[in-house]
């Protein structure tokens, strides 16, 4: 997975990865400048 953050401001984000309507994983992402 590649994340392009050009338009994302600093903050806390929650990522939910799903496949075939099933949750594979959930993670937190912190973006700081």
Backbone as XML, in Angstrom:
<?xml version="1.0"?>
<chain id="A" units="angstrom">
  <residue number="1" name="UNK">
    <atom name="N" x="0.841" y="-1.156" z="0.000"/>
    <atom name="CA" x="0.000" y="0.000" z="0.000"/>
    <atom name="C" x="0.896" y="1.233" z="0.000"/>
  </residue>
  <residue number="2" name="UNK">
    <atom name="N" x="0.548" y="2.199" z="-0.825"/>
    <atom name="CA" x="1.257" y="3.469" z="-0.889"/>
    <atom name="C" x="0.288" y="4.579" z="-0.536"/>
  </residue>
  <residue number="3" name="UNK">
    <atom name="N" x="0.715" y="5.472" z="0.328"/>
    <atom name="CA" x="-0.126" y="6.592" z="0.746"/>
    <atom name="C" x="0.520" y="7.882" z="0.273"/>
  </residue>
  <residue number="4" name="UNK">
    <atom name="N" x="-0.216" y="8.657" z="-0.518"/>
    <atom name="CA" x="0.240" y="9.971" z="-0.960"/>
    <atom name="C" x="-0.448" y="11.002" z="-0.079"/>
  </residue>
  <residue number="5" name="UNK">
    <atom name="N" x="0.310" y="11.767" z="0.686"/>
    <atom name="CA" x="-0.277" y="12.636" z="1.696"/>
    <atom name="C" x="-0.274" y="14.114" z="1.319"/>
  </residue>
  <residue number="6" name="UNK">
    <atom name="N" x="-0.231" y="14.445" z="0.044"/>
    <atom name="CA" x="-0.168" y="15.842" z="-0.375"/>
    <atom name="C" x="-1.276" y="16.690" z="0.244"/>
  </residue>
  <residue number="7" name="UNK">
    <atom name="N" x="-2.482" y="16.161" z="0.346"/>
    <atom name="CA" x="-3.620" y="16.943" z="0.819"/>
    <atom name="C" x="-4.045" y="16.595" z="2.235"/>
  </residue>
  <residue number="8" name="UNK">
    <atom name="N" x="-3.293" y="15.754" z="2.935"/>
    <atom name="CA" x="-3.659" y="15.379" z="4.301"/>
    <atom name="C" x="-2.942" y="16.282" z="5.296"/>
  </residue>
  <residue number="9" name="UNK">
    <atom name="N" x="-3.694" y="16.971" z="6.152"/>
    <atom name="CA" x="-3.039" y="17.780" z="7.181"/>
    <atom name="C" x="-2.487" y="16.895" z="8.293"/>
  </residue>
  <residue number="10" name="UNK">
    <atom name="N" x="-1.661" y="17.484" z="9.140"/>
    <atom name="CA" x="-1.142" y="16.761" z="10.303"/>
    <atom name="C" x="-2.299" y="16.302" z="11.171"/>
  </residue>
  <residue number="11" name="UNK">
    <atom name="N" x="-2.156" y="15.118" z="11.754"/>
    <atom name="CA" x="-3.205" y="14.620" z="12.636"/>
    <atom name="C" x="-3.121" y="13.121" z="12.805"/>
  </residue>
  <residue number="12" name="UNK">
    <atom name="N" x="-4.122" y="12.585" z="13.492"/>
    <atom name="CA" x="-4.236" y="11.154" z="13.754"/>
    <atom name="C" x="-5.278" y="10.573" z="12.808"/>
  </residue>
  <residue number="13" name="UNK">
    <atom name="N" x="-4.926" y="9.511" z="12.108"/>
    <atom name="CA" x="-5.818" y="8.862" z="11.149"/>
    <atom name="C" x="-5.942" y="7.385" z="11.498"/>
  </residue>
  <residue number="14" name="UNK">
    <atom name="N" x="-7.109" y="6.829" z="11.263"/>
    <atom name="CA" x="-7.349" y="5.405" z="11.475"/>
    <atom name="C" x="-7.510" y="4.749" z="10.113"/>
  </residue>
  <residue number="15" name="UNK">
    <atom name="N" x="-6.736" y="3.706" z="9.854"/>
    <atom name="CA" x="-6.775" y="2.988" z="8.582"/>
    <atom name="C" x="-7.474" y="1.651" z="8.780"/>
  </residue>
  <residue number="16" name="UNK">
    <atom name="N" x="-8.458" y="1.379" z="7.948"/>
    <atom name="CA" x="-9.174" y="0.105" z="7.990"/>
    <atom name="C" x="-8.973" y="-0.573" z="6.639"/>
  </residue>
  <residue number="17" name="UNK">
    <atom name="N" x="-8.245" y="-1.666" z="6.619"/>
    <atom name="CA" x="-7.987" y="-2.412" z="5.388"/>
    <atom name="C" x="-8.994" y="-3.545" z="5.297"/>
  </residue>
  <residue number="18" name="UNK">
    <atom name="N" x="-9.773" y="-3.558" z="4.222"/>
    <atom name="CA" x="-10.792" y="-4.593" z="4.033"/>
    <atom name="C" x="-10.601" y="-5.272" z="2.680"/>
  </residue>
  <residue number="19" name="UNK">
    <atom name="N" x="-11.072" y="-6.518" z="2.608"/>
    <atom name="CA" x="-11.065" y="-7.278" z="1.364"/>
    <atom name="C" x="-12.296" y="-8.155" z="1.362"/>
  </residue>
  <residue number="20" name="UNK">
    <atom name="N" x="-13.073" y="-8.092" z="0.289"/>
    <atom name="CA" x="-14.310" y="-8.870" z="0.164"/>
    <atom name="C" x="-15.226" y="-8.658" z="1.372"/>
  </residue>
  <residue number="21" name="UNK">
    <atom name="N" x="-15.382" y="-7.375" z="1.774"/>
    <atom name="CA" x="-16.237" y="-6.985" z="2.903"/>
    <atom name="C" x="-15.800" y="-7.582" z="4.232"/>
  </residue>
  <residue number="22" name="UNK">
    <atom name="N" x="-14.550" y="-8.027" z="4.343"/>
    <atom name="CA" x="-14.014" y="-8.542" z="5.612"/>
    <atom name="C" x="-12.856" y="-7.659" z="6.049"/>
  </residue>
  <residue number="23" name="UNK">
    <atom name="N" x="-12.847" y="-7.289" z="7.316"/>
    <atom name="CA" x="-11.777" y="-6.451" z="7.843"/>
    <atom name="C" x="-10.507" y="-7.279" z="7.987"/>
  </residue>
  <residue number="24" name="UNK">
    <atom name="N" x="-9.440" y="-6.817" z="7.360"/>
    <atom name="CA" x="-8.150" y="-7.484" z="7.428"/>
    <atom name="C" x="-7.353" y="-6.950" z="8.623"/>
  </residue>
  <residue number="25" name="UNK">
    <atom name="N" x="-7.282" y="-5.623" z="8.740"/>
    <atom name="CA" x="-6.534" y="-5.011" z="9.840"/>
    <atom name="C" x="-7.005" y="-3.586" z="10.059"/>
  </residue>
  <residue number="26" name="UNK">
    <atom name="N" x="-6.722" y="-3.062" z="11.217"/>
    <atom name="CA" x="-6.971" y="-1.664" z="11.565"/>
    <atom name="C" x="-5.700" y="-1.117" z="12.197"/>
  </residue>
  <residue number="27" name="UNK">
    <atom name="N" x="-5.272" y="0.061" z="11.734"/>
    <atom name="CA" x="-4.049" y="0.680" z="12.249"/>
    <atom name="C" x="-4.256" y="2.168" z="12.446"/>
  </residue>
  <residue number="28" name="UNK">
    <atom name="N" x="-3.387" y="2.758" z="13.259"/>
    <atom name="CA" x="-3.365" y="4.202" z="13.449"/>
    <atom name="C" x="-2.174" y="4.775" z="12.690"/>
  </residue>
  <residue number="29" name="UNK">
    <atom name="N" x="-2.375" y="5.952" z="12.126"/>
    <atom name="CA" x="-1.319" y="6.654" z="11.407"/>
    <atom name="C" x="-1.257" y="8.071" z="11.954"/>
  </residue>
  <residue number="30" name="UNK">
    <atom name="N" x="-0.074" y="8.497" z="12.378"/>
    <atom name="CA" x="0.118" y="9.856" z="12.870"/>
    <atom name="C" x="0.980" y="10.599" z="11.862"/>
  </residue>
  <residue number="31" name="UNK">
    <atom name="N" x="0.472" y="11.732" z="11.371"/>
    <atom name="CA" x="1.210" y="12.562" z="10.430"/>
    <atom name="C" x="1.599" y="13.849" z="11.148"/>
  </residue>
  <residue number="32" name="UNK">
    <atom name="N" x="2.901" y="14.151" z="11.144"/>
    <atom name="CA" x="3.399" y="15.389" z="11.737"/>
    <atom name="C" x="4.269" y="16.112" z="10.720"/>
  </residue>
  <residue number="33" name="UNK">
    <atom name="N" x="4.329" y="17.394" z="10.844"/>
    <atom name="CA" x="5.198" y="18.195" z="9.966"/>
    <atom name="C" x="6.413" y="18.660" z="10.711"/>
  </residue>
</chain>
